[in-house]
């Protein structure tokens, strides 16, 4: 029976009009079914497809209720398929009971999960709004002491100010899918930045790029942690599925507006000169601001590994 179910799920994967989520959910169910007894022993673990798909959907902002709904639809279909294999008078009783169980499972899972996620989103929106207000004030050169206390976000004495350029993903040029692909790309970038730059990093980003402020406290400066580096840019570029270009400058908090201006000026010049993607450092504040573009060998350049091959779709 298990082999018949796996075959049934695999055959349905190629012709479904409900989209990628339904197809991926069906593939995950097929992978899970292959691990269940009697084909294998207990304790084999979980198929990696389940966690991998869930993580990607979360990064792209696909609603949890959509994901759970797709899984429940496929489970319901699988139960109906199994019921069709029972050819005696008990088939109707089996199908009715199975449908009831799935409906109860769906109600509990979706209701509880949706309530949890809604609350989580509300808290995240509040924090994001406060953080964006704070970074806008810093970029505008405003006094932010009271605002920082109100938001609970500490202000460092100095920052690495990063001007980040994000080119369009190939999927953004697909008719009717451009805006969705761009938003998903941006969510992947934001998620990828969170880990290596720490929770205190502040950013204002659009689908084309923006500004990231990374605090440089004394302890952090000594360890070399939580800064935009070649490796971090490569990782973020891999998440975005496009090669990224960034320019950065470092200095005291009071100089953030000037640092940001110079970083974005260099980024614009790099783009105009069709310079290879990578990480570039702005000359020290005492240097001439209108000097020539950095030359290879005098700047850090990193080309993400997916510069020429785009793996996943946005």
N, C-alpha and C positions, 0 to 999 in steps of 0.2 A: 504493500500500500504506500509506503514511504517513497519508493522509487517512482510510482505512478504520479504521486503528488509533485515531486521534484520535476518530472518531465512535463507535467501540466503547467506548472509555473514558468518553466523555461520557454515553452511554446507560446505562452501568452505575452512574453516580454517584448516581442518584436512588433506587436500591433496593438498599441494602446493610445487612445487620443487624449488621455488626461494629463500627459506631460511626463517630464523626467522623474518627478518625485514618485509617481505611481510605479514606473518601470523599475526604479532603483529599489523601492520598497519590496517589489515582487522578487527581485534578485536576492535581496537580503533574506527574505523568507525562504527562498529555495536553498540558500546556503545554510540557514539554520536547520532546515528539515534534514539536510544531509548529515548533520552532526547528531541528530537524535537517535535513540535506540530504535530498532535493534541493529541498525547498520554500524554503529560504533558504540563504545562503552560509555558509561556515565563519566562526567567530569572532563569532557574534552575541551571545555572552554567555549567561547563565543566566536562566531565568524568576525573577522576584522571589518568586513563590509558594513556591519551594523553601526559600529562606533564611527567609522570613517564617514559614512553618509550623514550621520546625525551631526557630526562636527562641522561638516561643510555646509549643511543646511542652516545651522545656527549662525555660522559666520556670514552667510549670505542673507540672513534676516528672513528666511522662509518661516512662516508661522508654525509653531509647534502643533497647533490644532490641524493644520494641513498635513503635516507629517503623520500624526497619529491617525487621522482620518484615512490616509492612504493605506496604512498598515491594517486598519480594521476592515477596509473594503476588501483587501486581498485575503485576509483571514476568513472573512465571510464567504468569499468566492471559493476558497479552498475547502471549507466545510461543505458547501453545496456540491462540490466535485466529489468529495469523499462519500457524501450521502448517495450520490448517483451510483456508487459502486456497490451499495447495499441493495440487493434485489429481492428482499422478502418484505413481509408486512410491517416490519419494524422500521423501515426507512423513514416514514413520515414522522414517527416519534423521535427518531434520532435527529432529523433535520429541525423539527420544532424546538427541541431542547437545546440544540447547538446554537440556533439563532438567538434564543433567549439569553444564553450565556454570553454570547458575543455582544449583544446589545447592552447587557449589564456592565460588561467589561469596558465597553466604549464609553458609556455614560460616566462611570467612575473615573476612568483614566483621563478623558478629555476635560471633564469638569474640574477635577483637582489640578491637573496640569495647567489649564488655562488660567485658573485663579492665581496659581503660583507665579506663572510667567507674567501676567498682567501686573501683579504687585512688583515683581522684579523690574519690569520695564519702567514702571512709574518712578521707582527709586533711581534707576539709571538715568532717566530723563532729567530728573531734578539735579543730579550730580553733574550731568553733561552741560546743562544750562548754566549752572554756577561756574563750572570750569571755563566755558567759552566766554562768559562775562569777564572773568578774571584775566584770561589771556588777551582779550580785546583791550582791557584797561592797561595791561603791561605794554602792549604794542603801541598804545596811544600815549604812553609816557605819563599816565595818571598815577596819583598816589593811591596805593592799593592796600594799605595796612588794614583799614576797617573792613574792606571787602574780603580780604583774606581771612580775617577772623570770622566773618559771617559765614563764609563757605567752608571753613575748616581746612583749607588748603594752605600749607606753609609756603612762604616765599623764600627762595634761596638768595644768597648774596651775588651769585653770578650764574649765567646760563650759557648753554650752547644753543644758539639760535640757528635753526635749520630751515632753509627755503627748499621745499620739496616739489619737484615736478613729476606729475603722473601722466604719461601719454595715454591715448585712447586704446582700449582693448579691442582686438579684431571684432569681437561680438557686438561692439557698440555701433559698428557700421552695418549690421544686419537690419533690414527694414522691419520696423515695428518693435525691435528689441533693444534699441540703443540705450534708452533711459534706464531700463531695468538692469542691463548689463553694467552700466556705469555705476549705479548704486551698489550693486553687489561687489564690484571691484573696490569701491571705496570702503565698504564694510570689511572686506578682507584686509585692506591696508590698515585700518584702524585696529583690528584685532591683532595683526602681526606686530604693530608698534607697541602694544601694551606690555608684552613680556619683557623684551630687552631694554626698554627705556624706563620701566618702572611706573608705578601708579602716580607719581608726582609730575610726570611729563604732561605738558599742556599743549593742545594743538587746535588749530582752526584749519580744517581741510575741506576741500571740495573735490569733485571727481577729477579735476585737473591738477590738484596739488594744493599747497598752502604753506603754513608756518608751524613748526614744532619747536617748543621751548623745553629744553632738557635741563633741570637744575644741576649745578655743579658745586655741591657742598665740598668742604675740605676732605671729609672722609671718603666721599665718592671719588674725588679727584685723585686721592692716593691709591685707591684700588683700581682705578681705570674702568669702573663699572658704570652702567647706565649712561652711555653716550652713543651718539650716532657714529658708527664705524662702517668700514667697508663690508664687514660681515653682516651687520644689521641691515644695511641697505640691500645687500644681496638677498637676505631672507625675506624682507618686505617685498622686494621685486618678485621673488618667487611666488609669494602669496597673491600679489596683484596680477601675476602672469603677464607682466610687461616690464621691460628694462626701465629703471628709474634713474633720474639725475637729481642730485642734491648739492646745494652749496651751504656752507655753514661758517659762522663766526662766533667767537666766544668773548664774553666780557661781563662787566658788572650789570646788575639789574637796571640801574638808572640809564644805561646805554642801549637797552633793548630796542627802542625804535630805530636808532641809527644802525645797530647791528642787523636788524631785519631788513632795513632798506638796502644795505650793502649786499647782504646775502641774496636778496631777490634781484638786485641789479646784476650780480654775477651770474645768477641762474638764467636771466634773460639773455645775457651775452653768450653764454654757453649754448643756449638753444639756437640763437641766431647764427652762431658759427658752426652749427651742426656737429658739436663736440660729442665724442662717444659718451654713452651713459656712464655714470659713476659718481663718486663722492669727491667734491672739490672744496678746498678751504679758502676763505677770503683772507687777503693779506691783513696783517696786523693793522690796528686802527691808526697807527702813526705813519703807515705807508701811503703812497700816493693812490687815491681812490680810482683814478682813471688810467691805471697801468694796463699793460697788455694782458691778454688772457694767459693763465698759467700754461706752461708748455709741458708736454709729456716728460716724465722724469722729475718734475718739480711739483707734482700734484698726485693725489691718490685717486686712482680710477678703479672702479669695479664694474665688471659686466656680469649681470646675473646669468646663471646657467641656462635660463630659458630665453635668452636674447633672440635666438633664431628659431626655436621650437616652442610653440605654445601647446601646453599639455591639455589642461582642463578648459572648459568653456566657462565664460563669466556668468 
